[in-house]
């Protein structure tokens, strides 16, 4: 991701990422940036902790495979936002003052957690397909296989993003006033290596998982439509060729669809920006300001706050209403408890079966 940007007094050019040399009369802008960072950090922190608590409380004895993967996504979001305070400091200091270790780890943690989020989304989409299709021999049904899948997600993401930890470093540049300026930037040994990594990362952690997610949810939608058509046509049930779709399956499917859409909307700009920074090596007149990069990254951070809200509201809407009513002191409506009990009773009944062609 090594890019190009002219820095004061430098005989080389680097893309400084979050270091932005804007002078001294920009206090209002810094306050605005810090307020935006703090708001997203607090929303993401509360939202993801809230989502984790809802999942754990709902499945006190044993989490399902899908909920374990969603729980993993929430944990990755929490790791993702840990970089926000460091970014806020850099926007105030302009020159990099956080040392070499933070420089190595900051972008590594961001990329690692982002990779885990997309891999978790793709894994849960596959789990939903085999769950709805009732493939009993599916690997996700076994605890050891689920643990292995989670370890693979984190291990693969950690190894694939390791070059960022190695090649992000603090670079000292001479300034016009005679004082040195420090920036944290990505210095690849070769341009070819940078190109290979950027393209591979975009394909492996964005394009391929995206195709898997689209294929999986298209298959689920196809199963659901076929089931409804069969039911409406009054076809006879076939015990040997049936797909069972429960209301709980459909609710989870709807929540995960929202997560998928929000992810691709909010992560596409940063992926495009990474490619543009790479293009700057060959097209020097292409200018991407650090302030523009900052707001694009901030938009990406907002996904960590949006994810738990979309999931909790879509999947635990009734529970969210109960929590909000309790917090505001408004008594629950008569029959709310019986409705919840009835819903749980229905959930314990066998899934509704539909014939598929």
MIKOL-693492 format. One line per 3 residues: for each residue x, y, z of C-alpha. Coordinates in steps of 0.001 Angstrom, whole numbers, plus 500000, padded with zeros to 6 digits. Layout:
<atoms>
X:Y:Z  ... $
</atoms>
This chain:
<atoms>
500000:500000:500000  502983:502271:499631  501759:505415:497958 $
502965:508804:497020  502633:512153:498716  504993:515105:498802 $
506126:515971:502319  507856:519179:503363  511552:519158:502597 $
511608:515468:501651  513572:514094:498711  511300:511063:498640 $
507533:510775:498802  505402:508500:501001  501742:508233:501741 $
501534:509290:505421  498177:507605:506149  496909:509377:509298 $
499709:511941:509717  498490:515180:508175  500544:518384:508174 $
497827:521010:508250  499332:523869:510227  498112:525235:513558 $
494723:526824:512821  492763:523603:512536  491605:523066:516131 $
487928:522975:515145  488643:520311:512526  490562:518200:515032 $
487745:518490:517551  485267:517372:514892  487425:514385:513952 $
487921:513400:517585  484197:513693:518303  483377:511476:515333 $
485965:508897:516421  484716:508918:520017  481079:508534:518946 $
481803:505547:516716  484055:503984:519354  481383:504212:522071 $
478569:503030:519795  480620:500078:518569  481762:499177:522086 $
478270:499272:523593  476649:497635:520571  479030:494703:520334 $
479029:494053:524093  475237:494228:523966  475176:491741:521077 $
477507:489348:522879  475350:489489:526028  472164:488807:524062 $
473701:485822:522305  475124:484335:525489  471943:484889:527523 $
469727:483430:524797  471901:480332:524424  473001:479766:528017 $
473600:476033:527687  475066:475718:524201  475579:478215:521398 $
474622:477083:517931  477279:477064:515215  475811:480157:513535 $
475669:482077:516815  479280:481099:517608  480370:482546:514273 $
478350:485711:514850  479883:485941:518329  483286:485675:516663 $
482307:488546:514368  481386:490742:517336  484739:489961:518998 $
486553:490907:515796  484642:494194:515727  485768:494915:519286 $
489370:494273:518275  488877:496462:515210  487889:499546:517205 $
490872:499289:519592  492890:501257:517018  490564:504276:517205 $
492242:505970:520232  495661:505732:518545  494312:507270:515340 $
492813:510131:517361  496228:510826:518912  497926:510895:515496 $
495368:513356:514122  496311:515760:516920  500086:515294:516887 $
500355:515182:513065  503910:513826:513262  504075:510201:514440 $
504883:510138:518182  503658:506677:519160  506825:504719:518472 $
507772:501885:516169  505827:499126:517934  502465:500896:517610 $
503291:501677:513986  503880:497994:513291  500758:496845:515141 $
498152:499516:514327  497449:498642:510713  498091:494968:511375 $
495304:494841:513962  492962:496788:511666  493574:494469:508714 $
493512:491317:510863  490173:492103:512473  488681:493202:509144 $
489749:489924:507553  488213:487964:510439  484918:489836:509997 $
484567:488945:506313  485709:485343:506855  483196:484967:509698 $
480412:486310:507483  481279:483873:504711  481575:480968:507177 $
478186:481667:508738  476613:481890:505273  477915:478400:504469 $
476722:477125:507845  473252:478489:507131  473073:476652:503809 $
473948:473276:505303  471726:473939:508315  468653:474818:506283 $
469304:471965:503871  469606:469706:506947  472839:468031:505936 $
473365:466136:509188  476911:465116:508312  477973:468746:507964 $
481247:469549:509719  479842:472625:511451  477629:470336:513548 $
480585:469062:515517  482195:471081:518284  485754:470165:517326 $
485149:471099:513699  483626:474437:514750  486616:475171:516982 $
488934:474246:514109  487021:476603:511803  487384:479489:514263 $
491101:478795:514707  491528:478659:510931  489762:482003:510492 $
492023:483767:513012  495196:481930:512006  494743:482457:508278 $
493885:486131:508754  496892:486629:511063  499327:485069:508574 $
497866:486777:505505  498071:490259:507076  501515:489686:508639 $
503319:491702:505906  501603:494822:507232  503129:494194:510654 $
506565:493704:509086  506637:496528:506552  504816:499348:508348 $
507566:501410:509942  508383:504899:511173  510134:506990:508543 $
511980:510176:509433  511798:512950:506862  513611:516319:506914 $
511297:519328:507139  511750:522763:505600  512313:524340:509041 $
515206:521964:509753  513222:519740:512128  512618:516084:511394 $
509103:514834:510690  508119:511259:511551  505401:509359:509730 $
504185:505779:509994  504092:504435:506467  504255:501181:504565 $
507603:500535:502902  507614:497416:500746  510970:495923:499692 $
509755:495830:496080  506898:497295:494083  506156:493820:492704 $
505677:492464:496228  503278:495287:497015  501234:494619:493888 $
501046:490881:494584  499941:491389:498188  497350:494067:497399 $
495744:492061:494618  495863:488806:496602  494355:490425:499693 $
491532:492003:497681  490733:488698:495971  491097:486356:498981 $
489513:488577:501640  486967:490516:499621  486087:489013:496240 $
486046:485287:497076  484216:485636:500448  481776:487984:498730 $
481027:485425:496044  480613:482716:498693  478176:484879:500641 $
476159:485815:497554  476014:482192:496403  475022:480901:499841 $
472235:483389:500420  471002:482996:496847  470739:479268:497518 $
468853:479881:500773  466489:482276:499000  465962:479720:496257 $
465123:477032:498840  462693:479351:500625  460881:480350:497425 $
460673:476756:496229  459252:475694:499595  456575:478372:499512 $
455624:477570:495932  455283:473919:496824  453165:474720:499872 $
450900:477088:497947  450469:474550:495155  449274:471992:497701 $
451835:469391:496717  452052:466239:498791  454831:465985:501346 $
457760:463738:500606  459674:462476:503618  462722:461661:501515 $
462946:464950:499613  462053:467770:501957  463720:470962:503091 $
462737:472283:506478  462694:476037:506981  461743:477337:510408 $
460774:480852:511374  463979:481032:513417  466014:480111:510331 $
464314:482827:508337  464907:485471:511029  468586:484618:511199 $
468795:484618:507406  467274:488095:507296  469681:489413:509941 $
472725:488002:508147  471599:489459:504820  471621:492901:506449 $
475116:492290:507826  476351:491267:504379  474906:494330:502658 $
476280:496741:505277  479724:495138:505112  480120:495516:501367 $
478733:499050:501347  481021:500231:504142  484180:498290:503219 $
484168:498930:499466  485502:502519:499747  488585:501489:501757 $
489354:498627:499357  489122:501013:496412  491326:503534:498228 $
494000:500885:498862  494090:500159:495133  494301:503888:494346 $
497219:504327:496760  498951:501534:494869  498224:503270:491554 $
499953:506402:492869  503279:504619:492396  502774:504926:488667 $
500518:507959:488404  502050:510743:490486  499333:513266:489615 $
496726:511121:491394  496308:512805:494784  494701:511207:497830 $
494859:513469:500867  495350:511969:504349  492183:513761:505477 $
490212:511953:502750  491791:508650:503792  490843:509383:507418 $
487138:509882:506675  487045:506783:504488  488577:504752:507332 $
486100:506349:509752  483252:505208:507509  484723:501699:507654 $
484942:501858:511453  481246:502733:511526  480526:499220:510243 $
481582:497882:513651  478836:499973:515236  476259:499094:512585 $
476790:495307:512701  475445:494641:516225  472567:497076:515741 $
471411:495415:512526  471815:491913:513918  470216:492556:517305 $
467241:494481:515938  466576:491974:513144  467150:488800:515161 $
466273:489812:518740  463691:492481:518042  461354:491355:520804 $
464157:491071:523348  465433:494548:522380  461963:495976:522942 $
461776:494359:526383  465204:495740:527377  464324:499255:526195 $
460994:499182:528042  462686:498008:531232  465349:500726:530974 $
462749:503460:530450  460510:502169:533235  457555:501524:530900 $
455670:498369:531912  455531:495491:529451  452313:495146:527490 $
449904:492495:528703  450552:489235:526945  454155:489947:526074 $
455378:487177:528316  452865:484693:526952  453863:485664:523429 $
457506:484940:524242  456537:481630:525851  454453:480678:522852 $
457269:481557:520517  459667:479384:522497  457164:476548:522439 $
456851:476853:518690  460612:476834:518393  460738:473521:520248 $
458265:471963:517809  459538:470235:514658  460376:472566:511817 $
457750:473213:509185  458482:471002:506195  458093:471979:502567 $
458456:469880:499452  461070:471059:496974  461317:470152:493373 $
</atoms>
